[in-house]
Amino acid sequence: MKRFTVCCFSSRIQKSRNQNPDKKLRETMEISRKDNEENNNNKATSIIGSDQTNVIVNHDFSLGMHSWHPNCCEAYVVTAESNVSHSVLDPSKCGSYVVVTNRKETWQGLEQDITSRVETSCLYKVSATVAVSGTVQGLVDVMATLKLENQESPTDYQFIAKTCVFKEKWVRLEGMFSLPNLPEKVVFYLEGPSPGIDLLIQSVTIHRESEPELEREENVTAEDENIVVNPNFEDGLNNWSGRSCKIVLHDSMADGKIVPEYGKVFASATERTQNWNGIQQDITGKVQRKRVYEATAVVRIYGNNVTNATIQATLWVQNPNQRDQYIGISGVQATDKEWIQFKGKFLLNGSASRVVIYLEGPPPGTDILVNSLTVKHAEQTPPSPPPLIENPAFGVNILTNSQLSDDTTNGWFPLGNCTLSVAQGSPRILPPMARDSLGAHEPLSGRYILATNRTQTWMGPAQVITDKLKLFLTYQVSVWVKVGSGINSPQNVNVALGIDSQWVNGGQVEINDDRWHEIGGSFRIEKIPSKALVYVQGPSSGIDLMVAGLQIFPVDRFTRIKHLKRRCDKIRKRDVILKFSGVDSSKLSGAMVRVRQIRNSFPVGTCISRSNIDNEDFVDFFLKNFNWAVFANELKWYWTEPEQGKLNYQDADDMLNLCSSNNIETRGHCIFWEVQATVQQWIQNMNQTDLNNVVQNRLTDLLNRYKGKFKHYDVNNEMLHGSFYQDKLGKDIRVNMFKTAHQLDPSATLFVNDYHVEDGCDPKSCPEKYMELILDLQEKGGPVGGIGIQGHIDSPVGPIVCSALDKLGILGLPIWFTEMDVSSVNEHIRADDLEVMMWEAFGHPAVEGIMLWGFWELFMSRDNSHLVNAEGDVNEAGKRLLAVKKNWLSHANGHVDQDGAFPFRGYNGNYAVEVITTSSQKVLKTFVVETGDLAQVINVDLQGNWFSTVACPLVAGLQPCLGLGV
């Protein structure tokens, strides 16, 4: 083994974001090897090897270090014959590789002069297989860069690509570059890991993807280019293949009844025996990571007596570490009657060694017909402007004759052939949730609509409101309802809206007695309807329905936020007294004090996925803006054990490693999921004894493996909406899950978790039902430690959300929003919704944390709910998140009093204080405001550290210094 070294200077000047050194220092380092490089370049042609198209000489280091140079560090080649006992990766298994070691700066790495082998106006693709070793914590950046040198101008550096690497795992680094002008010298190099970390390189290739373009139509851009070859089958079936099935080319089918929508031919995927069989094309090397693409297909189905079925466009991605990933792009309900077009977007977070797009979905035996399939770079959607809402008339009821003031039902009509009449005896006060929104209000009339002779559940009073609704206004729904006598089972009553052909839920309640019940709900419309109708429905046929004081009014949500801000000052802030010492009292009294909060300790987290953490832009936003994380799927049983006995904890391990190495706390979601559709088929097929055994194994395996690592666990997800395990194993299984989980990991807080708890639209999961579930578990000895409200909500209204929190808060358990997201096509309205939910949570004393269900476009469970666009631009909703979090930081200015103290009131978290004494001396210190009701007295010793930021590493972006106590 031969070790190569180039002398290195002890001090360097960093340049820009890539931390590249000053030109003169770089030039000095090059002098000692200039002649050697020229000789290497002269011999390049004869040594390139079998791959004549590769720009890189000696790409796999089979010729040792020939043509490669370590940049101010050392490098050596590890081969199967080199007998290097301390090599971190076995070369007999992975092949030869280079170790770049003794690195003192991030920019130090391995480089090669490629001047004579590149041309202008060509597109080149770079692909390198890299790893890191040494003292590595979490993800490490490795970058590919070009150094462009000209004698008469400063050296320039062109970034090519960056990837995130875990310790001792090979990862593919890929990127593209082109040179509009050819400098005197072009040097390719790999750099990036922190000093002290060894950079490992297995191979490097640079291939030309396109020839210089002499002529090109002006109206054609890179965004217009379709990366699918032969998209319309004009060249037959070339470049296409069947995914475990047969593909056939047609000009017509079914005796001429099926002909192409476009062009002259179409293809079919036939003889399909599995849902995933279909037609596919390999697009490896044609899609770039972190770039959004849009796929468009024209399809239909044929055969097997199937008239409609879902066709799905899917991307199969194989990562350099051989891990497979399937990305669902989009789907459509196709028929056998006509062609239908559908579109969908996708993005690759990490590097890919292979990418295949295919169509799948219909039942076996049904053919998939394809007229065309294209994939192009997606056009960026321009940000939506804030909606202009004139005269919103907040708090004004849009319905006619809600009070039935003339003892008639004028303005109302019966939906169906039921009978409407007016009766007396309903509540005269507003329902509580409406009262919280409207404040002081005139009493109700005491009259109600009585709907009789109902022969269908949907029959009841109705009113047309088409011309009364305004786009993007949030409307609150409020009404008292009651059902007639003779009920034998609980009855659902619902305020519904018919918006054209769409049913919109305005709130629901379940009734099992003869009392009046409140319905509180909300809705919003985001496109102009041709017809809008409100109606009350629900009880079984033959049961009378009573409706009193129905109101629909627009809500002033920002007046509510002002109220919440005042409330947060009371419940989230604490009195703090800084007591200064260590300085002569004559210099201290009257000294100027500036207090700045650096970080609020209130938990604000997000959902992440394994594929997300391959995207360094995603990771950067995540680490900067959140202090908690939950895994989208990677801890769920169907992910960790899709087939019995085949365990996959690697994805969860990778994500947990990222979080723990960056001081991010994590929630374990989830141990079990009670909804049958989410349970693996192999589990559903088990008898009671075997099922009980695998449930116990699941608990033991998961909680022993991660003992002490997850702060929370959602034990059995969505028990209000499913009962698979309870139905199979009996009622005691739920409490036994909690008991066993607590025994295995006593440090974890065990949560219940469910959805539609806070929005008034689902009787199954109303707060009262949730409380019954929790109390039942506790009475049987279940150690329920927290209440999870998922928070997937539309058009949130503060008093409705707060009402649910108030009811659940009676139990005295911490409440977390565990999966919060909001959705609107307009980013500004989405931002408003998010701000409402953030302040409602922060402003309620029972809420102890907020988890968003993601933030990155294309990786959200709901459309139009993202905060950051797929290519990394923060949208209006994301900016609002950051603004709200900034609002949750306390600052104070003033002077030290005669007792050497400075009082202020602030949120819990980390602070920095700057004191400027009367003699103009400056001291900077950090401290922590902890949770508590009484005033916190913090003794601050100002001795030493004059003008220093060392005592305040938070200001420098480092970990907080928490040495100051009470």
LINZIFEN-V473284 format. One record per residue. N is the residue number from 1. PHI is phi in whole degrees, 0 to 359 (999 if undefined). Layout:
N | PHI
N | PHI
//
This chain:
1 | 999
2 | 244
3 | 258
4 | 250
5 | 221
6 | 239
7 | 301
8 | 233
9 | 274
10 | 284
11 | 235
12 | 226
13 | 259
14 | 277
15 | 234
16 | 53
17 | 286
18 | 276
19 | 57
20 | 272
21 | 281
22 | 299
23 | 303
24 | 298
25 | 295
26 | 298
27 | 297
28 | 299
29 | 292
30 | 281
31 | 301
32 | 293
33 | 232
34 | 300
35 | 296
36 | 298
37 | 295
38 | 297
39 | 296
40 | 298
41 | 296
42 | 295
43 | 268
44 | 301
45 | 301
46 | 277
47 | 244
48 | 304
49 | 96
50 | 290
51 | 272
52 | 288
53 | 268
54 | 280
55 | 293
56 | 282
57 | 272
58 | 58
59 | 293
60 | 249
61 | 64
62 | 291
63 | 257
64 | 71
65 | 262
66 | 303
67 | 75
68 | 254
69 | 220
70 | 287
71 | 264
72 | 61
73 | 206
74 | 237
75 | 208
76 | 211
77 | 263
78 | 255
79 | 235
80 | 297
81 | 265
82 | 283
83 | 55
84 | 267
85 | 292
86 | 261
87 | 295
88 | 277
89 | 236
90 | 289
91 | 292
92 | 290
93 | 259
94 | 252
95 | 90
96 | 293
97 | 203
98 | 256
99 | 251
100 | 260
101 | 230
102 | 56
103 | 273
104 | 253
105 | 223
106 | 295
107 | 279
108 | 282
109 | 191
110 | 237
111 | 221
112 | 213
113 | 282
114 | 240
115 | 307
116 | 281
117 | 241
118 | 236
119 | 233
120 | 284
121 | 62
122 | 253
123 | 261
124 | 247
125 | 253
126 | 258
127 | 219
128 | 225
129 | 255
130 | 227
131 | 207
132 | 222
133 | 212
134 | 109
135 | 279
136 | 245
137 | 236
138 | 73
139 | 275
140 | 233
141 | 277
142 | 235
143 | 236
144 | 253
145 | 220
146 | 250
147 | 255
148 | 246
149 | 244
150 | 223
151 | 297
152 | 268
153 | 214
154 | 297
155 | 296
156 | 246
157 | 234
158 | 247
159 | 290
160 | 254
161 | 196
162 | 219
163 | 223
164 | 257
165 | 234
166 | 270
167 | 298
168 | 57
169 | 229
170 | 290
171 | 224
172 | 272
173 | 255
174 | 227
175 | 190
176 | 231
177 | 208
178 | 215
179 | 240
180 | 294
181 | 226
182 | 264
183 | 286
184 | 292
185 | 215
186 | 236
187 | 242
188 | 265
189 | 210
190 | 249
191 | 208
192 | 125
193 | 298
194 | 297
195 | 306
196 | 92
197 | 267
198 | 282
199 | 260
200 | 252
201 | 228
202 | 266
203 | 197
204 | 219
205 | 229
206 | 228
207 | 243
208 | 280
209 | 270
210 | 213
211 | 277
212 | 302
213 | 261
214 | 277
215 | 227
216 | 203
217 | 297
218 | 298
219 | 272
220 | 256
221 | 238
222 | 301
223 | 292
224 | 280
225 | 284
226 | 272
227 | 273
228 | 278
229 | 275
230 | 57
231 | 291
232 | 252
233 | 65
234 | 292
235 | 257
236 | 69
237 | 256
238 | 301
239 | 75
240 | 252
241 | 209
242 | 273
243 | 268
244 | 60
245 | 205
246 | 260
247 | 241
248 | 225
249 | 264
250 | 225
251 | 258
252 | 197
253 | 215
254 | 54
255 | 56
256 | 83
257 | 283
258 | 248
259 | 232
260 | 297
261 | 287
262 | 228
263 | 71
264 | 249
265 | 220
266 | 212
267 | 243
268 | 231
269 | 259
270 | 234
271 | 55
272 | 277
273 | 246
274 | 224
275 | 300
276 | 278
277 | 293
278 | 180
279 | 252
280 | 217
281 | 217
282 | 280
283 | 242
284 | 303
285 | 82
286 | 256
287 | 245
288 | 258
289 | 291
290 | 65
291 | 239
292 | 271
293 | 240
294 | 241
295 | 261
296 | 231
297 | 227
298 | 243
299 | 219
300 | 198
301 | 238
302 | 202
303 | 94
304 | 64
305 | 58
306 | 259
307 | 264
308 | 208
309 | 197
310 | 280
311 | 252
312 | 242
313 | 267
314 | 228
315 | 246
316 | 260
317 | 238
318 | 251
319 | 279
320 | 303
321 | 272
322 | 72
323 | 277
324 | 271
325 | 223
326 | 244
327 | 248
328 | 285
329 | 271
330 | 187
331 | 214
332 | 210
333 | 275
334 | 268
335 | 234
336 | 266
337 | 260
338 | 204
339 | 286
340 | 222
341 | 260
342 | 218
343 | 228
344 | 196
345 | 247
346 | 212
347 | 211
348 | 262
349 | 283
350 | 244
351 | 289
352 | 226
353 | 271
354 | 205
355 | 224
356 | 229
357 | 257
358 | 210
359 | 251
360 | 212
361 | 125
362 | 298
363 | 299
364 | 305
365 | 92
366 | 263
367 | 281
368 | 261
369 | 258
370 | 231
371 | 268
372 | 196
373 | 213
374 | 235
375 | 224
376 | 228
377 | 299
378 | 289
379 | 291
380 | 286
381 | 282
382 | 297
383 | 299
384 | 285
385 | 287
386 | 297
387 | 291
388 | 265
389 | 245
390 | 272
391 | 46
392 | 295
393 | 53
394 | 303
395 | 81
396 | 265
397 | 293
398 | 271
399 | 274
400 | 269
401 | 58
402 | 294
403 | 274
404 | 51
405 | 296
406 | 258
407 | 60
408 | 232
409 | 261
410 | 307
411 | 93
412 | 250
413 | 216
414 | 283
415 | 275
416 | 89
417 | 262
418 | 281
419 | 243
420 | 251
421 | 213
422 | 253
423 | 224
424 | 250
425 | 119
426 | 269
427 | 301
428 | 261
429 | 259
430 | 295
431 | 302
432 | 306
433 | 293
434 | 291
435 | 299
436 | 295
437 | 278
438 | 267
439 | 72
440 | 301
441 | 208
442 | 295
443 | 292
444 | 284
445 | 280
446 | 86
447 | 262
448 | 218
449 | 273
450 | 253
451 | 258
452 | 238
453 | 57
454 | 277
455 | 249
456 | 222
457 | 297
458 | 277
459 | 281
460 | 170
461 | 288
462 | 217
463 | 208
464 | 278
465 | 229
466 | 307
467 | 275
468 | 257
469 | 267
470 | 242
471 | 297
472 | 69
473 | 278
474 | 266
475 | 253
476 | 260
477 | 249
478 | 216
479 | 196
480 | 263
481 | 225
482 | 207
483 | 243
484 | 286
485 | 286
486 | 90
487 | 278
488 | 247
489 | 207
490 | 302
491 | 244
492 | 273
493 | 239
494 | 224
495 | 270
496 | 242
497 | 235
498 | 261
499 | 257
500 | 54
501 | 263
502 | 259
503 | 270
504 | 242
505 | 275
506 | 260
507 | 127
508 | 218
509 | 212
510 | 256
511 | 241
512 | 224
513 | 207
514 | 252
515 | 264
516 | 282
517 | 234
518 | 273
519 | 248
520 | 231
521 | 209
522 | 204
523 | 198
524 | 204
525 | 247
526 | 236
527 | 212
528 | 292
529 | 273
530 | 277
531 | 206
532 | 228
533 | 224
534 | 248
535 | 209
536 | 249
537 | 216
538 | 132
539 | 299
540 | 298
541 | 301
542 | 90
543 | 261
544 | 289
545 | 236
546 | 242
547 | 228
548 | 229
549 | 65
550 | 296
551 | 230
552 | 229
553 | 218
554 | 289
555 | 253
556 | 273
557 | 286
558 | 276
559 | 296
560 | 298
561 | 296
562 | 300
563 | 298
564 | 293
565 | 297
566 | 295
567 | 291
568 | 297
569 | 301
570 | 275
571 | 264
572 | 254
573 | 266
574 | 223
575 | 288
576 | 231
577 | 236
578 | 272
579 | 252
580 | 268
581 | 210
582 | 91
583 | 226
584 | 308
585 | 300
586 | 291
587 | 272
588 | 270
589 | 298
590 | 89
591 | 298
592 | 283
593 | 234
594 | 236
595 | 252
596 | 230
597 | 279
598 | 268
599 | 207
600 | 275
601 | 278
602 | 299
603 | 293
604 | 230
605 | 235
606 | 208
607 | 280
608 | 228
609 | 237
610 | 299
611 | 293
612 | 300
613 | 283
614 | 279
615 | 257
616 | 295
617 | 291
618 | 299
619 | 299
620 | 297
621 | 296
622 | 300
623 | 291
624 | 283
625 | 239
626 | 225
627 | 240
628 | 224
629 | 216
630 | 223
631 | 271
632 | 297
633 | 225
634 | 290
635 | 255
636 | 291
637 | 299
638 | 294
639 | 269
640 | 281
641 | 214
642 | 296
643 | 238
644 | 302
645 | 85
646 | 260
647 | 270
648 | 228
649 | 253
650 | 297
651 | 298
652 | 296
653 | 298
654 | 299
655 | 290
656 | 294
657 | 297
658 | 299
659 | 293
660 | 294
661 | 286
662 | 241
663 | 58
664 | 262
665 | 285
666 | 228
667 | 258
668 | 268
669 | 233
670 | 225
671 | 286
672 | 228
673 | 227
674 | 285
675 | 282
676 | 300
677 | 298
678 | 263
679 | 266
680 | 302
681 | 297
682 | 294
683 | 282
684 | 298
685 | 278
686 | 279
687 | 281
688 | 299
689 | 295
690 | 295
691 | 296
692 | 299
693 | 294
694 | 288
695 | 296
696 | 295
697 | 296
698 | 300
699 | 300
700 | 295
701 | 298
702 | 290
703 | 284
704 | 287
705 | 297
706 | 249
707 | 304
708 | 79
709 | 261
710 | 254
711 | 287
712 | 232
713 | 228
714 | 277
715 | 287
716 | 222
717 | 293
718 | 61
719 | 290
720 | 280
721 | 242
722 | 205
723 | 208
724 | 301
725 | 290
726 | 295
727 | 295
728 | 278
729 | 242
730 | 96
731 | 296
732 | 288
733 | 297
734 | 294
735 | 292
736 | 294
737 | 300
738 | 295
739 | 297
740 | 294
741 | 300
742 | 294
743 | 296
744 | 284
745 | 217
746 | 296
747 | 283
748 | 274
749 | 277
750 | 261
751 | 247
752 | 270
753 | 207
754 | 203
755 | 242
756 | 57
757 | 279
758 | 256
759 | 246
760 | 75
761 | 249
762 | 220
763 | 299
764 | 297
765 | 235
766 | 294
767 | 307
768 | 297
769 | 294
770 | 295
771 | 297
772 | 300
773 | 299
774 | 296
775 | 296
776 | 296
777 | 298
778 | 293
779 | 297
780 | 269
781 | 94
782 | 286
783 | 281
784 | 287
785 | 250
786 | 199
787 | 247
788 | 261
789 | 251
790 | 297
791 | 85
792 | 281
793 | 229
794 | 246
795 | 41
796 | 294
797 | 238
798 | 307
799 | 300
800 | 290
801 | 297
802 | 297
803 | 300
804 | 295
805 | 295
806 | 299
807 | 295
808 | 290
809 | 297
810 | 300
811 | 288
812 | 76
813 | 262
814 | 296
815 | 253
816 | 237
817 | 280
818 | 259
819 | 213
820 | 293
821 | 207
822 | 229
823 | 220
824 | 199
825 | 292
826 | 261
827 | 299
828 | 290
829 | 292
830 | 301
831 | 296
832 | 299
833 | 302
834 | 296
835 | 297
836 | 303
837 | 292
838 | 297
839 | 287
840 | 298
841 | 290
842 | 294
843 | 272
844 | 249
845 | 294
846 | 277
847 | 273
848 | 241
849 | 182
850 | 231
851 | 242
852 | 278
853 | 268
854 | 98
855 | 209
856 | 259
857 | 304
858 | 75
859 | 233
860 | 244
861 | 284
862 | 233
863 | 292
864 | 56
865 | 237
866 | 282
867 | 251
868 | 233
869 | 293
870 | 302
871 | 264
872 | 105
873 | 276
874 | 282
875 | 271
876 | 298
877 | 293
878 | 294
879 | 296
880 | 292
881 | 304
882 | 296
883 | 293
884 | 296
885 | 297
886 | 294
887 | 295
888 | 271
889 | 245
890 | 261
891 | 225
892 | 209
893 | 231
894 | 170
895 | 226
896 | 293
897 | 278
898 | 293
899 | 266
900 | 75
901 | 235
902 | 222
903 | 268
904 | 203
905 | 236
906 | 209
907 | 288
908 | 293
909 | 142
910 | 265
911 | 228
912 | 237
913 | 235
914 | 247
915 | 244
916 | 246
917 | 287
918 | 294
919 | 264
920 | 67
921 | 274
922 | 246
923 | 227
924 | 238
925 | 225
926 | 239
927 | 205
928 | 235
929 | 265
930 | 263
931 | 288
932 | 171
933 | 265
934 | 278
935 | 297
936 | 262
937 | 261
938 | 242
939 | 275
940 | 246
941 | 271
942 | 269
943 | 295
944 | 76
945 | 56
946 | 297
947 | 58
948 | 254
949 | 258
950 | 296
951 | 287
952 | 229
953 | 298
954 | 302
955 | 295
956 | 274
957 | 87
958 | 262
959 | 288
960 | 292
961 | 266
962 | 249
963 | 286
964 | 278
965 | 238
966 | 274
//
